[in-house]
Protein backbone atom coordinates (compact mmCIF):
# COMPACT_ATOMS: atom_id res chain seq x y z
CA UNK A 1 0.00 0.00 0.00
CA UNK A 2 1.13 3.51 -0.66
CA UNK A 3 -0.28 5.00 2.53
CA UNK A 4 0.71 4.13 6.09
CA UNK A 5 -1.50 1.60 7.89
CA UNK A 6 -2.58 4.22 10.46
CA UNK A 7 -3.84 6.56 7.77
CA UNK A 8 -5.54 3.63 6.03
CA UNK A 9 -7.36 2.77 9.27
CA UNK A 10 -8.27 6.42 9.83
CA UNK A 11 -9.88 6.50 6.39
CA UNK A 12 -11.79 3.29 7.11
CA UNK A 13 -13.03 4.64 10.45
CA UNK A 14 -14.08 7.93 8.85
CA UNK A 15 -15.90 6.15 6.01
CA UNK A 16 -17.95 4.23 8.59
CA UNK A 17 -18.58 7.26 10.79
CA UNK A 18 -16.61 5.87 13.73
CA UNK A 19 -14.91 8.45 15.92
CA UNK A 20 -11.33 7.98 17.12
CA UNK A 21 -12.46 8.11 20.75
CA UNK A 22 -14.93 5.28 20.12
CA UNK A 23 -12.33 3.18 18.31
CA UNK A 24 -9.84 3.86 21.12
CA UNK A 25 -12.35 2.72 23.74
CA UNK A 26 -13.13 -0.38 21.70
CA UNK A 27 -9.50 -1.50 21.72
CA UNK A 28 -8.84 -0.36 25.30
CA UNK A 29 -6.80 2.80 24.76
CA UNK A 30 -7.18 6.49 25.42
CA UNK A 31 -8.01 8.72 22.47
CA UNK A 32 -4.53 10.28 22.52
CA UNK A 33 -2.78 6.86 22.67
CA UNK A 34 -4.95 5.65 19.81
CA UNK A 35 -4.12 8.71 17.71
CA UNK A 36 -0.39 8.11 18.34
CA UNK A 37 -0.83 4.57 17.06
CA UNK A 38 -2.54 5.86 13.92
CA UNK A 39 0.54 8.01 13.26
CA UNK A 40 2.82 4.96 13.28
CA UNK A 41 3.80 2.78 10.32
CA UNK A 42 3.17 -0.45 12.24
CA UNK A 43 0.28 -1.58 14.41
CA UNK A 44 0.24 -4.67 16.61
CA UNK A 45 -1.66 -7.60 15.15
CA UNK A 46 -3.84 -7.84 18.26
CA UNK A 47 -4.99 -4.27 17.68
CA UNK A 48 -5.59 -4.96 14.00
CA UNK A 49 -7.79 -7.87 15.04
CA UNK A 50 -9.88 -5.67 17.32
CA UNK A 51 -10.13 -2.91 14.74
CA UNK A 52 -11.09 -5.48 12.10
CA UNK A 53 -13.93 -6.56 14.39
CA UNK A 54 -14.99 -2.95 14.94
CA UNK A 55 -14.97 -2.18 11.23
CA UNK A 56 -16.32 -5.61 10.28
CA UNK A 57 -13.53 -5.82 7.75
CA UNK A 58 -10.24 -7.70 7.40
CA UNK A 59 -7.57 -5.04 7.96
CA UNK A 60 -4.82 -7.60 7.38
CA UNK A 61 -5.68 -7.39 3.66
CA UNK A 62 -3.76 -4.11 3.77
CA UNK A 63 -0.59 -6.20 3.68
CA UNK A 64 -1.58 -8.62 0.90
CA UNK A 65 0.20 -6.63 -1.80
CA UNK A 66 3.38 -6.41 0.29
CA UNK A 67 6.24 -8.90 0.04
CA UNK A 68 6.61 -11.60 1.21
CA UNK A 69 2.82 -11.85 1.80
CA UNK A 70 2.06 -11.25 -1.89
CA UNK A 71 4.29 -14.19 -2.90
CA UNK A 72 2.74 -16.45 -0.25
CA UNK A 73 -0.77 -15.55 -1.38
CA UNK A 74 0.17 -16.14 -5.03
CA UNK A 75 1.59 -19.57 -4.16
CA UNK A 76 -1.51 -20.44 -2.11
CA UNK A 77 -3.76 -19.38 -4.97
CA UNK A 78 -1.81 -21.52 -7.44
CA UNK A 79 -2.08 -24.51 -5.07
CA UNK A 80 -5.84 -23.99 -4.64
CA UNK A 81 -6.31 -23.68 -8.40
CA UNK A 82 -4.37 -26.93 -8.96
CA UNK A 83 -6.46 -28.71 -6.31
CA UNK A 84 -9.65 -27.33 -7.83
CA UNK A 85 -8.63 -28.53 -11.29
CA UNK A 86 -7.80 -31.97 -9.92
CA UNK A 87 -11.09 -32.20 -8.04
CA UNK A 88 -13.03 -30.99 -11.08
CA UNK A 89 -11.42 -33.70 -13.19
CA UNK A 90 -12.26 -36.31 -10.54
CA UNK A 91 -15.89 -35.17 -10.41
CA UNK A 92 -16.04 -35.44 -14.20
CA UNK A 93 -14.63 -39.00 -14.07
CA UNK A 94 -17.08 -40.05 -11.37
CA UNK A 95 -20.00 -38.48 -13.20
CA UNK A 96 -19.08 -40.47 -16.30
CA UNK A 97 -18.84 -43.63 -14.20
CA UNK A 98 -22.30 -43.04 -12.72
CA UNK A 99 -23.75 -42.44 -16.18
CA UNK A 100 -22.10 -45.64 -17.46
CA UNK A 101 -23.48 -47.62 -14.52
CA UNK A 102 -26.96 -46.19 -15.07
CA UNK A 103 -26.74 -47.31 -18.68
CA UNK A 104 -25.67 -50.82 -17.60
CA UNK A 105 -28.64 -50.95 -15.21
CA UNK A 106 -30.99 -49.82 -17.96
CA UNK A 107 -29.64 -52.48 -20.33
CA UNK A 108 -29.91 -55.21 -17.67
CA UNK A 109 -33.52 -54.24 -16.99
CA UNK A 110 -34.20 -54.28 -20.72
CA UNK A 111 -32.57 -57.71 -21.00
CA UNK A 112 -34.60 -59.03 -18.06
CA UNK A 113 -37.82 -57.82 -19.64
CA UNK A 114 -36.85 -59.44 -22.93
CA UNK A 115 -35.99 -62.79 -21.30
CA UNK A 116 -38.97 -62.74 -18.94
CA UNK A 117 -41.78 -60.95 -20.79
CA UNK A 118 -44.43 -62.01 -18.25
CA UNK A 119 -42.96 -59.89 -15.40
LINTA-V828403 format. One record per helix or strand of 2 or more residues. SS is the DSSP state (a for helix, b for strand). FROM is the first residue (numbers start at 1). TO is the last residue. Records with the same first field share a line. If there is no record, write none. Layout:
SS=FROM-TO / FROM-TO
//
This chain:
a=5-15 / 20-27 / 31-38 / 45-55 / 59-63 / 69-115
//
